[in-house]
Amino acid sequence: MNHLSVSRTVSRPKRQRGQRTRQRLLDAAEAAFGRHGYFETSITDITREADVAQGTFYVYFPSKKAIFSELVRERSHDLRRTIQEAVAGFSDRRDVERAGFTSFFDFIRGHPAMYRIVRQAEFVDPNLFRWYYRRFADGYVHGLREAIEAGQIRNLDPEVLAFCLMGIADFLGMRYVLWEKQVPKPAVIDAVMEFMMSGLDGAGRTK
């Protein structure tokens, strides 16, 4: 099911030079939206950040909302691809989760503005906001379902698990990467893995 109703009316150039210019505009939009917020950012701010003429902007994007939406979609794709590459080759779910969490923290360290940008999407384009998290969850659910079938984790609703684990990563990233400008130390990851695999139950607790 497609949760994103916004039409993609942006230009995707085939020539390398055009691709570079388009990427400069997206990177500039990320910096400007992250610094000023969507509503306070103008197209002039973006083109100034990218060091291109304002008319060049409209060659690639029809509006400020269009480049905002495309930025969220592209960074979502980049993040999911980064995690997929990091977990490739692992079969044990604990190893998959550790590699996935670590790659997530590494990614957002390079794109801290995306925290603010994705949260703004709730007000700029609610459909886009929901799509961002649902699209990420879809792949997560698939992997968790496979781990359940392999007997590596408990037989719980994989969608519920996916959103719980996404929430853990999101808030830990905010706590360490966004606030302290550092990737969580191994001890933090160890604690997360232990919690994920064992839950809150105290050892030897009687039921």
N, C-alpha and C positions, 0 to 999 in steps of 0.2 A: 504494500500500500504506500502511495506517495504522500507523505505528510507535508510536502513543500509545494505550495500553490503558486509561488512567485515565478513568473516566466523568466527564462534566462535570455535576455535580449542584449547580451554583451558580445563584443567582437573577440574572436580567437584568431589572431594573426598566424599565418603559416610561415612567414619569413622570420628568420632568427632575430633580426633587428627589431621587428615589431613585437616579438615575444619578450625581448628584453625591456622594451618600453612599457609594455603592459605589466610586467613583473615589477618594474620600478614604481608604477602607479599603485599597485597593490601593497607593496612594502611601505610606500609613503602614506597610504590610507591607514595601514595598521599603526604606524607611528602617530599620525594625527588623531585618529579616533581614540587611541590609547591615551594620548596626552590631554586632549580637550573634551573628549566625549563626542558622540554622534551629532547631537543637536547644536553644539557650539562649533563644530568643524564645518568649514566651507570648502567648496571645490577649489577655490584659490589656495587655501591652506595645503591641500593635497598636491596640487601642481607645483606649488612653491617648494614643498618638501621633496618632490620628485625631480625638481629642476627641469620642468618641461613647460611649454606654452599651454595656456588654458584651453585653447582649441584642440590640442592633442588629446586632452582628456576625453572629449566627446567622440573621438575616433574609436575608442575602446569601450566606453561606458556611457550610457544615455543619461545617467543621473547619479547623485550622491548615494541614494538608496541602492542603486544597482551595484555600485562598487562595494558598498558595505555588505550586501548579500553575497556577492561573489567572493569577497575576502573570507567570510565565515565558512562558505562551502569549501573553498580551496584549503584553508587551514585545517578544516575537519578532515579532508582527504589526506593532507600531509601527515597529520597526527596518526590517523588510522594506518596509513602505510608504514610509518616509522615503527609503530608497535608491532605490526605484522612481521616486519623484517626482523625485529628484535627477538620475537618468540619462535621464529621458524627453526625447526630442528629439535625443539623440546617436546617431550611427550608427557612428562609428569606435570600435573597441574600446578604444583607448588613452584616448579621451575618456570612454568609459563607465566604465572602471576608475578613472580619476582622480576623477571625480565620485562614484563609489560609495565609494571609500576615504575621501574627504573627508567625505562625509555620515555614514559610519560613525563616524569620529572625533568629529564634532560631536554625534552622538547619544549616544555613550557618555560624552562629557564631561558631558552632562546627566543621565546615569544610571550613574555609576561603580559604584554598589552592585551592578549586575547582573553584574559580573565575579565577585564572590564568590557571588552567588545562583545563577548558572548552574553554577558549579563544585560547589556544594553539592548541586545536583540529581542529580549522579551517585550520591550516597549516600542522598538522600531518595527519589528516584524514578528509577531508571536508565532506564526507558522514556521518561520525559519528557526526560531528559538527551540521549538519542540522538535523539529527535524534534526537539529544538531545533536541532541541527546538521544533521540530514538535511533538515528542512524548509527551512532556509536554503540548503542545497546544491542542492536540487531546482531552484529558480529560477535559481541561478547556472549550473547545468549547461545549462539551456535557452539562456541567453544565450551561453555559450561555444560551444555546438554551432552556433548561428547564425553566430558569428564565424568558426568553422572552415570552415563551408560557403561563407562569403563570401571565404575566402582571406586573412582579416586576421590570423589566428594559425595556428601549426603544427597539423597534424592529429595531435593527441594525445588520449588518453582524457579527455573533458571532466569526468568525475567526479573523476578524479585531480587535474586542474588546479583544479577548484573547491575541493577540500579543501586543496590547497597554498596557494592564494590566501587562503582563509579563515584559515589558520594564520598567514600573514604579517600580515594585518590584526589578528588577535587579539593577537599578541605586540607589534606596534608600538603598538597601543592601550594595552596594559599598560605598555610602556616609557615612552611620552610622556604619555598622557592620565591613566592611573591613578597613576603614580609622580610625574610632574612637573606634573600639573594643567594641561597645555597641549596644544593641537592641534599635531601635527607641522608643522614649517615647510615651505614650498614645496620647499626643497632635499631634504628627506626624501622627500616625495612624488615628486619628480623621480627620485631614486635608485631608489625602488620601481618606478616605471614603466619605467625603463631595464632593471632586472633582469627584470621581468615580460616585456618584449617582446624582450629579447636573451639572457636566461639568463646562465649562468656562463662560457660560452665566451669565451676571450680573443681579441681581434681578431687575425686573421692566424694563428691557431694551426693548425699542420699536423696532419692526422689520420693 
